[in-house]
Amino acid sequence: MTAQIIPSRTAAEAALAEIFASAKAGLPGSGAVEKLREESFAAFARGGLPHRRIESWHYTDLRALMREALPIAPAPTRERRAALRKAAAALPANSLVLVDGVFAAELSGKLPEGVKVTSLSAALAEDRPGILESLAAAWAEADDAIVSLNAALMRDGVVIDVAPGASLAAPLHIVYASVAEKPAARFSRSLVKVGAGACLRLNEMSLGAGGRAGQTNNALIVDVGEGAEVGHTLSLTDTRPGSLRLETFLVRVAARAKFDSFALVTGGGLMRRQIFKLFAGPDAKGTLRGVSLLRGREHADTTLFVRHAATGCEGRQAFRYILDEESTGVFQGKVVVEPGAQKTDGKMLAKAIMLSDAATMNSRPELEIFADDVICGHGATCGGLNADQLFYLETRGLPPPEAEALLLEAFANELIDDIGHADLVAAYRAEVAAWLAARARSETRSVA
Amino acid sequence: MAAVQETVERVKAIDVDQYKYGFFTDIEAEKAPKGLNEDIVRFISAKKNEPEWLTAWRLEAYRRWVTMREPTWARVSYPPIDYQELYYYSAPKTASGPKSLEEVDPELLRTYEKLGIPLNERAILAGVEGAGQEASRGVAVDAVFDSVSVFTTFKAELAKAGVIFCPISEAVQTHPELVRKYLGSVVPPTDNFFATLNSAVFSDGSFVYVPPGVRCPMELSTYFRINERNTGQFERTLIIADKGAYVSYLEGCTAPRRDENQLHAAVVELIALDDAEIKYSTVQNWYPGDAEGKGGVFNFVTKRGDCRGQNSKISWTQVETGSAITWKYPSCILRGDNSRGEFYSIAISNGHQQVDSGTKMIHLGKNTTSRVISKGIAAGHSQNTYRGQISSHRKATGARNFTNCDSLLIGNDCGAHTVPYIESRNPSTQFEHEATTSKISEDQLFYCRQRGLSAEEATALIVNGFVRDVLQQLPMEFAVEAQKLISVSLEGSVG
């Protein structure tokens, strides 16, 4: 445990260094941006890829799991973008499309009033005031190798400004599409600034088959202004085996604001989602929820850092996992209540159902409390399906596989139903149903 | 909140430090030269007249220790320890093998008398007079003073039942086969920095062997005392309950009040064979340092029990009130099928104390169960962390765990933290974990005060209710002492 370790660079680390050296000249921004990139890469290079001795990466040993670093996806050609046009036409209104991590304005629809969107590369190139400070997100204390790597190699993304008091009727969608022929890497960083009192629903999704192969390192920074209300949903679905997806989500919630987030993870070779959430102003409310459905040799890690820095905030975190075959689920949640953040009310619950002998679940709900007048609690459970419930359904005439599917569906949908937007609830429920149907098909195949 | 404000003022106004065992016994001691090297390890081994295999075992541990780094993952901070500035062996000059109580240095006897530890077999443990017939049955005591055991009571009576209870240095001479078979089999010398250090320089501690089918006729107990300045205490305890045996063991500890920090790095190994049960209780009351956080014992302890046999059971109960730094995770390896591990803990920190404590329950066998109840109470400027690991392995079918850790915060400047690791590799495993953190409910306080209790009495009552689950697990002799300790530890912290 305590023996001296001398780190040596892995092939992936060496490749990343080469990628950065050759790509940096072509990446947007100059002067201060270049400096930020250099510093960020140096910070990444110092520790290399995070490994199991880095406490927050204990259960996702990226150093061992990431064998190679893919080259950055080439800029999408005009033809390839045009090919996407048809698919993009079917997208809901208010969609912002990123093709291989690059914002494609022509594929994105007309935007409602009160919303201004530019590409990150344009914002960096014109050195927009305050953009660097917003991107650096120092408030999050996201001292993490993957966030540093993203800052060094961020190529594009969207910068969304929602005017104070604006209220959007329909959700705004950020769509991640990919057209690269060969497996490639994508680094995007997006910034959403929600003005005081504004009301917004943001949905992140992926588009098209094959879109998600390769390696993705995305970061989304959301700044929720005073009294604003933001609902966020994210779907990370059907990522191809062997792919790597690293998602960083940074949220700052100002006074009296409300923030609610839900994520559905189904599939994916190796997926790590890390959320840094800061309650910066008093009396804010924030909810983080998520459902992960895993099969095969999938590995999904959700890691939260929730920091209460103001009084009277209410934080709720609820995550559920269904683990089949040889999959691995990781849940880590750290809630910090800073000195003086009195009257904090924080609750966290992680539940996992394991369906196979070879599945693994690791959870680590953590509390760090420096204020005395608080109510904080966390719970974690993990086990198989309840035999009594199964038996009950079987006595009602349901064959065992259907009874099992019904219980699993209920387990997942309980969190989905709280999204609070009928269309999105229906879409996410459909994804759960599709996953269960695929599972049932493969079960039947293996029985036959 | 007014009560909290008052608390803060009171903490500032009065000396929080209520430590009553802080006296020093002026007794001539024989010490090894300061510092640590292979010669010191050989010196300790020679002093104890150890067989060659044990000397080699110590040296191997020492050589490994030199290559190791001190762990830094715990939520404790302390100035770096200079391991070459410590004495690794210190023994009262007159302590060598007294045959009867008359031969023991009267100064030592007085020390234990002051601590309320009966070395006279007719006496009973202080604090339980009048507690009824049940409590006044004897408690066998092994008294360890710095690096040596000075006296062990009731040896003859225990021997009648076949129970071996003696200092480990004596066991090395009289029962080498047992020591050699079990020493380091639960906590290997390579385990961690402090355990490796202990393996190299361990001085004394207790050895218990309960033969098959024997229910140990009385409570066994060891009382540790650090006396000398700049001396580390490295005791090693080894308890073996053979098939179908039962033993209940108590451990207590105190140290003089000093400005410098003292190091205590112990290793405790428990082995329960088929159908055996070991109950291990600790009341840890090392000197916690003064109100400014000066001085106090650094307590780096490795405690681990191995439920090696089927249907075996190991239960840890601890009341932690002392030490400037506590780093301790009594664990259970649930190897045998149907074995059971329990951990009940009350950790109270006040002043500038830092506690990082918890447990590990490793489920390896089938149908193994474990239960963890941890109550942390932080007051003053202290930091109190629960750190625990529950894991089940692929073959641990039917493993079950229930964990409950609650923290209570008294005052504005303290911190309470929970860091559980829950790792499941078997679908039939059922793990449940729950943790809460809160302050003493104002409604409860108000209710008690309305009934005529003072604020301090009311807090003590509520705190005692909060920790009741754990106190109930303590043997009678210790429950009384623990209850008193809790009220002493919190004195001055409530308004």
Interface residues (C-beta under 8 A of the other chain):
Chain A: M1 T2 A3 Q4 E55 P339 A352 M354 L355 S356 D357 A358 A359 T360 M361 N362 S363 R364 P365 E366 L367 E368 I369 F370 A371 D372 D373 V374 I375 C376 G377 H378 G379 A380 T381 C382 G383 G384
Chain B: M1 V4 T67 M68 R69 E70 P71 W73 D191 N192 F193 R394 S407 L409 I410 G411 N412 D413 C414 G415 A416 H417 T418 V419 P420 Y421 I422 E423 S424 R425 N426 P427 S428 T429 Q430 F431 E432 H433 E434 A435 T436 T437 S438 K439
